[in-house]
């Protein structure tokens, strides 16, 4: 009877530990609020197909090249003469950039071409045949989740695609949920989310793989990863359960040998003697 009670207790204790940890494993999955996710997905398909031009924002670094005037130009990204975070002209928090000869100019909100046209007009007051080209040097997307090297992926073009971004992080891990790769864009007040299924060939031709600067790509973990996380979380609890059960079984064993006897030490000694 005592053995059965201990066995039932051990099963209940192990079940409680595992069930509690399996619930916690969901905390490792980012953006898993289903209600919020459902509200964020509206309209992203239309936005992904719109004509896109990147607009300059604060903290961007601009490569500004002025024809026949290298002394007024900023360092070009291709020169590789300075660290990436020091190249070009920095756009300040107020959206302006300070340049030689023409001073402070507001550029935030402009495309690269619009910025080049504006600077050409500004320099035309001092230079003949002033031709300016502008390029944002630090456009990037963020890749998180089940990839081999998560982090920032720098891009030079206006846009890139999911496969290229994932390839530059070393590819997917064995625990990646390949049919649910999440693309997140927009603002904090109006986030937009799209799921891409990399297991279907149709995804390669639908245009849904396109990503833009400042997008976030999140590769969800599969069920195997979640179970492994649950087991890893359960190990400390299992160790505790083993100690508790070990104590109970030890007490039972000692009781069966009659070492502990409430009738008195004399009778206990007599009972264990051969």
N, C-alpha and C positions, 0 to 999 in steps of 0.2 A: 504493500500500500504506500509506504513512504517512497519507494523507488518510483512508483507511478506518479506520485505528486511532484517529485523533483523533475521527472521527465516532462510533465505538462508545463511546469514552471519554466523549464529551460526553453521549451518551444515558444511559449508566450513571450519570454524575454527576448529571444532572438528575433521573433517577428516584429516586436515593437521597435527594436533597434534598427532593423532593416527598413521598415516602413517609414520611420522618421528620417533616416538618411536619404532614402529615395526621393522624398519630398524636397530635401535641401538641394539635391543634385540639379533641380530645375533652375536654381539660382545661378548656375554657371552658363545658362543660355541667355544671351543678351536679347533685348527687345522682344521679350516673350509675353508681353501684356496683350492678350488677344483682342480685347475691346479697343485699345488704342491703335493696335495694328490695323484692325478693320477700318477705322476712320482715316488712317493715313494713306491707304492704297488708292483712294479715289483720285482720278485725274492724272496719275503718273504716266499711264500709257500715252495719253495725248501729249504730255510735256516731253516725253522722250523722242517724239517724232518731230518736234518743232525745230525750225532753223535756229542754230545756236551760235552765239558769239560771246566769248568770255569777256567779262567786264572787270576792269581794274578795281582793286579794293585795297584798303589799308594793309600795310605789311607786305604788299607785293614788292618784288625787286624788278626793276625795269632795265633792260638793255636798250640804250638809246644811241643809235649810230647816226652821225651827221656827215653827209657826203663831203669829202675833202677837208674835214675838220676833225681829225682824230683827237686833238687836244680838248675838244668840247664833248666828245663822245664818252659814254661810260664803258666799262669793261664788258667785252662780249663773252657770252657763256662758252663759246668755242675756244677762247684763248686759254682757258684753264690756268689762269695766272693767280687766282685767289680762291679761297674756300667758297663753297656754294652760297653760304649765308652772308658773304661780303661782296658778292658781285653785283654790279648794276647800281641803280639809284633806288633808295628805299622810299616807298610811299608812306608818309607819316600817318598817324592816327586820324588826323583831320582830312585825309584824302589828298594832300598836296605833296609835291615833290620839288626839291630845291635844286636848280640847275645853274651851271655857269652862264653868265652873260644875261640870261633872261630872268633869273631869280626864281621866286616861288610860283608854281603853277598848279591849279587844281586839276587832277586827272582821274580821281575816283569816279566810277560809274561809266567811264568811256571804254569803248573797245580799243584794241591795239591800233587799229587803223584810224579811229577817231582821235586818239591821242597823238598819233604821228602827224595828222593833218593840223591839229592845234599847235603842236610844237613847231611845225614848219612855218606857220604863220607868225609865231612869236619870234623865231630866229630870222625871218625874212626882214625884220626891221633893222637887223644888223649885218646880215650876210646876203650875198648874191647867190641865187640858185641853191637855196637851202633845202636840201632833201633829207627828210628824217625817217628812219624806220624804228619801230618800237616793238619789243618782245618781252612778255612777262617770263621771268626766269624760274620762278618757284611755284608754278602750277603743279598740283599734286592730288592724288586720291589716297584714301586711307583704307588699308586692307586688314581686317581683323578675323579672328576665329580660327578654323582648322586649316591653316596654311603653314608652310614650313618656316617662313620668316615674316611674320606679320609686322606691319608698320606702314611707313609712308612710301609711296611710289611716285617719283617725280615724272612729269610728262612735259614735252615741249609743244606738242600739237594742241589744237583747240579741244579735241576729245581723244579718248582712247576706247578700248573695249575690255570687257571682263577677262577674257582669255589672256590678253597681253599683261594686264595688271597681275593676275594670278601667276602667270609665268615668271614675272619679275620678282615674285616673293618665293620662288622655289617650287610652286605648285601646291596641290592639295595634300593633306595628310591622309593616312589610311582611315581616319575617323571622321572625314568630311561627309556631310550629307549633300551629295552631289546634285540632287534634284531640288534643292532649296538653297540657292545662293541669293542673298538679300542685297539689293542696291538701295541705298538711302540717300536722299537729297532733300533740299528745301531748307527751311528755317526752323528754329525751335518752336515757333508758333504754328507752322504749317509744314510738318515733315511729310515726305512722300516716300513710299516704299514699294518696291517691285521685287517679285521672286523670279529667278531664272532657273530653269531646269536644264542642267548641262548634260543630262542623260539622253536628251532628245535632239535629233538632228535638226528638227524644225526650229529650235532655239538659235541655231547658227545662221539662219537665213531670215529671221523675223525682225532684225534690227534691235532686238531687246538687249543685246549685249553691250550697247554703247553706254559709256560712262563719261561724265564731265568732271572738270576740276572741282575739288572740294567734296565730291561724292564719297560715301563710305560703302565699302564692299564687305559684307559679313557672311562668312561661310559657317553655317550652323553645324554643331556636332551631331553625329548620328546616335542611334540608340545604344550601340556598343560602348561609345564613349560615356554616355550618361550612366550606363550600368557600372562601368569601371569606376566612375566618380563616386557612385553610391557605395560601392564596395570599399573604396579607399576611405570614405568617410566613416564606414561602419567598423573598420578595423579597431580603433580605440574602444568602441563600445563592445565589440566582440571580446577583446582582451579583458575588459571589466566583467563581462558575463562569465568568461572562463574562470576568473578568480572567484566569483560568487559561487558558481556551480562546483568548483573544486573544493571550496570550503564545505559546502553542503554534503558532497559525496564523502569527504574525509570524515566529517562528523558521523555519518551513517556507518562508515566502515569501523570507526572506533567504537561506536555503540554496539555493533554486532559482536565485537570481540569481548564485550562485557568489561572493558577496562573501567568505564564510567558506570557506576551502579548506585542508584539512590538508596539502596538498602544498607549500604555501609561498606567500608574498605575491606573488612575481614571477609565478607561474603564474596566480594569481587575478586580477591586474591585466590580464594578457594576455587572459584569458577574457572579461572584461567590456568590453574595448575593442571598438569596431565594426570 
